[in-house]
Amino acid sequence: MFSTGRTRDVRWRLAQLEAIERLCDERESDIAAALHADLGRPAVEAWLGDIASTKGEAVHARKHLKKWMRRRRQSLPLSQLPGRGWVQYDPLGVVLIIGPWNYPVYLSLGPLVAAVAAGNCAVLKPSELAPATSALLAQLVPLYLDADAIRVVEGDGQTTQDLLAQGFDHALFTGGTEIGKKIMAAAAPTLTPVTLELGGKSPVIVAADADLDVAARRIAWVKLMNSGQTCIAPDYVLADRSIARELSEKIVANVTAFRADDDGGQRIVNARQFDRLVSLVETTTGSIIAGGGSERASLSMEPTVILDPSPGDPVMEDEIFGPILPVITVESTDAAIEFVNQRPKPLALYVFTASHRLAKSLVDAIPSGGAVVNHVAMHCLVPQLPFGGVGASGMGAYHGRWGFEALSHRRAVLSKSAWPDPTLVYPPYTDRALKIMRRLF
């Protein structure tokens, strides 16, 4: 299909983007039902986390696509005049998108926005751990999008490996770091370039001058979303000693208020993840100041706040990916910087402070995939900003123009005229010719 050139046409690209918008509008209730079946996700979280976010990416790309596609003229050195130089954005070909289970619509269709905006064909491999959503995508994508150019392939991890073995022009994977290593290894034999959107322990640093009410509300809100099963969820909080106890109490109060209408715990995706999270709570040396309960029959866990666990506790070693929030007391922001930088680079960094200078110094001192000041995770919903990790939290970035460029080949083109064609540049070279060439080149 790609070889026909049909996907290069701007009209085709715009039609696919418009189709993704219509899919989000017309199938919102179907998507919400599938997400509830797979993850117990409330309808409002389905709309915010998967539907509105996907549509926002498609709308932004559609509005700006023609500008993104324009050639970018480049100046030339004197030695290459007369002539013209430019960079043009060519489609890569066929892109493989490997989606995760936690936001299975947004993190499948969001990368697809970038793929079709760049004029590529695409294969979507949804996560088998969200079977209802995977089946829905397999049903809806060919109804709305060009079925000759965009396919959905369902299956398990072996299916992903089999797909990668076929060789693609690019693969984009969202998931955990360990699986990301396997994706990269499987892509290596065919030299398939990869974008890896992974995870990590994204810290929240709360300085003594922060607005604690705002910080507590925003931390609690995003931590509760999707039962904490979000790659950019706040993984742990580092709070200045002077406000750590008060902040912890306010976080607990907000968790209670936000869940006033909910009975029981929050749904965890499967038994393996449930058992892992229960073990993190059971082995902590910190004080459990809220929650801690769980029910295996329903795979549900109470939102849990742990005050001052040991840095060596299992809950502080790997990404939590669940409704557990450790709050650790630190003596200063310098101590917070040291704590974070002793660990692998996180996907996101969150800083709460009233000082612009302190915020800048913290962001500059701590490497991370992205950073947000006085909020949590909202950078993911801004198509104008690149989204991606660094180090163990991923490689490459997409969203908006950044996704268009990531899934395009930035092709250098130099156009020369047939005249003039000075003979001095051709051998055999005289001393005079070499002197002139040394000045020109």
N, C-alpha and C positions, 0 to 999 in steps of 0.2 A: 504493500500500500504506500509506504513512504516514497518508494522509487517513482511513483506516478507524479509526485510534486504537488498533489492536491492540498496537503496540509500546510504548504508554504504560503498559500494565499491568505491575505489578511481577512478576507470575508469568511473563510473556513474557521480561522482562529476565533474571530468575533462570534461566530455562530455557536461554537463549542462553549465559550464563556457565558453567553446568554443562556445556553441550555443548562449549565450548572446552576445559574441563578434561578431558573424556572424549577429545576428539580428541588432546590431548597425551599422555594415558596409553595409549590404544589404538593410536596410529599413530606411536609413537616410532621404531620401526625404519624405517618408510617415510620419515619426515622425515629421519632420519640418513642414509639411503641417498641421498636427493635432495640433501642438503647436501654429501655426499661427491662426488657426481657433478658438482655445480656448482662447488664450492670446494675439494675435497680435504680437507674438514673431518673430523677424527677424531670417532668416535662420542661420546666424552666431552665434547668441545667443542660438538657438536651439542646434547647434552642440557643442558649448562650455559648456553650462549649463546642458544639458541632455544627449547628445550622447557621446562625448569624455570622460566626467566624468564617465559615466556608463561603457564604454569599459575599461577605465583605471583601475577601480576596478576589473573587470573580469580578465584582463590580469595579474594584480599583484597577485590575488588569485591563478590563474592557475599556475603561475611560482613558487609559494612558498607553494602550498598546501601540497605536500608530506612531507616537513619539518615540517609544522604546525601539521600534523597528528601523528608525531612520539611520542612514549611514552617518558616521561621525568623521568629518573631515579632519585630517591631520596635516600639520605643516611639514615641509620637507627641507632637508639641508641643501645648500647651494649646489652640491655635487649631483643632486638628483633633479635639478631643474633643467628644462621645463618638465613638469609632470604633476600628477595629482596622487594623493594618498588618502586612504580612508580605512576605517574599521567597519565591517558589516557583521550583522548577527545572523548566522546561519543555523537552522535547526540541526540538532545532533543526529537525529534519526529515530530510534525506538528506545523509549525510557521505561525502565522497570521501577514501579513504585511498590514498596513493601510496607504495608500499613500495620500499626499496632492495635491492641485491643482496647486501650483506655479511652481514646477519642477516635473511634474507628471510621467515622465519616470525615471529620475535619482533617485528620492526618493521612487520609487517602485522597480525598478530593482537593484539599489544599495544594499538595504537590502536583496534582493533575492540572490545576489552574496554571501553574508555572510551565508544565510540559506542553500544554496545547497553546498557550500564549507564545511560546517559542517555536511553534510549528511542528512539534514532534508527534509521532504515534506513541501510544503508551499501553503498557500492560499493568493492571492493578492486581496485586495479590493481597487481599484483606486478611486480617488475622483470624485463624480458626478458633481462637479463644473468645471471639465475639460472633458466634455462629449466626444469630438472627440478623445482625447487621451485615455480615458477609453475604448472606443469602439475599438480603434486600439490595445491596449494591450490585450483585450479579444480575438481579432482575431489572433494576432501574437504569443502570448505565447504558445498556444497549437501547432502551426506550427513548432516552433523551439525547444521547451523544452518538457520534458517527461510529457505528458498530464495526466498520471495516478498519478503522484506525485506532480504536480504543477497546480493549478487551479486559474482562475480569476473569481471573483464574483463581478458583478456590482450592484450598488444600492446606496441608500441614507444613512443618518445617522442611520435610523432604521435598515437597513441591517447590518451595523456595530455592532449595539447592539445585533442583533439576532446571528451574528457570534460569538461574545464574549461569549454569553450565552451557546454556545456549549462546551466551554472549549478547550483551546489550550495548548500546552506545552510552548509557549512563544508568546507574542504579541509585535510588534514593530510599534509604531505610530509616525508619523511626522505631526505636526500641531501646533495650538495655545494652549496657556496654559489652557484656560477655557475648551476647548474640551478635552485636555489631562487629566483634572480632571475627566471628565465623562468616559473616556476610563479606567482610573485606577479603578474607582468605579464599572464599569461593569465587569472588570476582577476579582474583589475581590471575588465574590461568588464561582468561580471555582478555586481560588488560582492560576490564570494564572500570571506568572511573566511578567513584562512589561519593555520595553525600550521606554522612552518618549523623543523624539527629539522635543523640543518646541521652544520658541523664546525669546523675550525680547528686551529691548532697548540697542542695542550694541553700546557703545560709541567709539568715536575716540578722542584721546588726542594728540594735536599737540603742542609740546614744542617750545620755542623761537628759538632753534638752529636747527630746522628741515629744510630739503630742501623743501621749500614751493611749488616749481614747481612740484616736484615729488608727494608730499602729495596731492596737489589739483587735479592732473591728476588721481591718483589712487582712491581717494575718489569719484570724479565725475563719473569715469568709472563704478565702482561697484554699485554706487547708481542708475545710470540710467539703469543698467541691469534688464531686466524683469520689467520695470517700478517701480523699488524699491521694488517689491514684492518678497523679498528674506529674509529668516529668519536670515541670517548673514550679511545683508546689513548694512552699517553704518547708525545708527538711528539718531545720533546727534553728533556734533563736539564740543569739549571743547578746545578752542584756547587761548594761552597766550595773554594777553592784547597787548603786543608789536607787535604781528603779526596778530591779529584777523581780522582786516579790510583788510589787504593785502591778507591773505589767502582766505577770503570770495570772494574777487574780482577775484582771480585766479580760484576758484571753479566755479564761474559763467562763466568766460571766457572759461573754459574747457567744461562746459555743452553746451554752445553755439557752440563751435567748433565741439564737438562730434555729435551734432544734426543738422549740417549744411545742410544735405541732407534730413532732415525729416520735414514734414509739420504738423502743429497742435500739439496736446499734445500726451501724452503716454497713451496707452490703459490700463484701469483698468478692473479687471476680471468681476465684476458685479455691478448692481446698488446700492446694499447695501454698498459695499466697496467704491464705488464712492461717495455716499452721506456722508459717514463717513469722507473721506479724505477732501472733500470740507468744511465740518464743521470745521475740524482742521485748515484750512487756514483762514476761516472767523472769527474764535474766537481768533486768536493769538493776543497778545499784542506786538509782535516783529515787526521789519521792514522787509517787503517783498522786497528783493533787486533783485529778479529775479523770473519770472513766476507769479504764482497766478491765472492764468486763467484756465477755465475748460469748457467742453461742454458735457452736459448730454446725448444728442442724440447719440453721438458716444462713450460715457463713456470714455472720454479722459481728461487728466489733464496735464497742462504744468509743467515741472520740476520746483520746487519752492524752493528757498533758503530764509530762515528766519533768520535775524540777531537779536540776543538777545531777544528771547521770554522769558516771565516770566517762572520760573520753575514750576509754578502752572497752566500754560496754558494746555488745553487738549492735544496739540501736544507734550507736554513733560510728559504726564502721562502714556499713553499706547504705545505699539509698533506701529510705524507709518505704516509700510508695504505698502509704496507707494512712489511716487517721490517727497517727501518733505524732506528737510534737514535743521534742525535748527543748527545755529552756535552760541555758547554761549561764551562770553568772560569771562575768569577766570584770577585771579591775579597771580596764581602760579600753579605748578604741585601738590602741597599739597592741594590746593583748589579743583583741579580736582579730586584728590583721594577722598576727603571728599564728593564731589558732587555725584560721582558714587556709593560710598559705602553706601550712605543714601537710595539707591534704591534697588529693587530686583536684584539678581545676574544675569548678562547678559549672553547670549549665547556666545558672543565673545567680546574681548577687542582689540582695535587697537591703537598702540602707534607710533607716528612719532617723532624721535629725532636722532641726530647724536651721542649721548652719549650712549655707551653700558651700562654704570653704571646706568644712568637714566632709560633706557629702562627696565633693570632688576628690579630696585626698583619699577617702576610702575606696572610691571607684577606681582611682588611678593605682592604688597600692595592691589591689586584689584582682588577679586575672580571673575572668569568667566569660562564658559565652555571651551573656547580655547582663544588663544591670538596670535596676529601677530604684529611683529615689522616692521615698515616702509612699510607696505602694508595692504591690506584689503581683507579678506575672502579667501585668497589663501590656508590656512591650510586645507580647505575642500577638496581640490584637491590632497592631499598628502595621499595615502593609508597607508603609514608607520606611520601616526599619528592617534591616536584615535579621533573620532569626537563625541561630546556629550555636554550636558548642565550640570548645577549644580543648585540646588535650584529650583526656579520657571522656569528656562530655560530648565529643563529636568532632566532625570536620566538615567544612563547607557550610554555606548558609543559603536560605531562600526566603521567600515572601516578596511580594511586589516586584519591583524591577530587579531586585537581587535574585529572585527565582528565575525570572526571564533570562538573565545573563548566565546563571549557573547552568541552565539547560540549553544554552546556545553556544555555538562556537564563535568566538570573537576572531573573525578572519581578517587578516591584514591584506590589503590590496594596494598595489602600486601600479599606476597607469602612466606609461611613457609614450611619447610621440616618436615617430620614425626619424624626425629631424629636430635638432642637429645630431649628427653621428660622427664626432671627431675621431679621426684615425689614430690620434696619439694614445688612446686607451687600449689599442690592440697591439700585440707583439708583431715584430720585435721592437723592443723599447730602446729609444735613444736616451742619452743622459738628460737632454732637455725635456723630453716627454715625461721622464720619471720625476723631475723637479716639479713640473706642472701638476702631475697626478698627486704628488705628496701634499701640495697646497690644497688641492680640491678635496681629496679624500681624507 
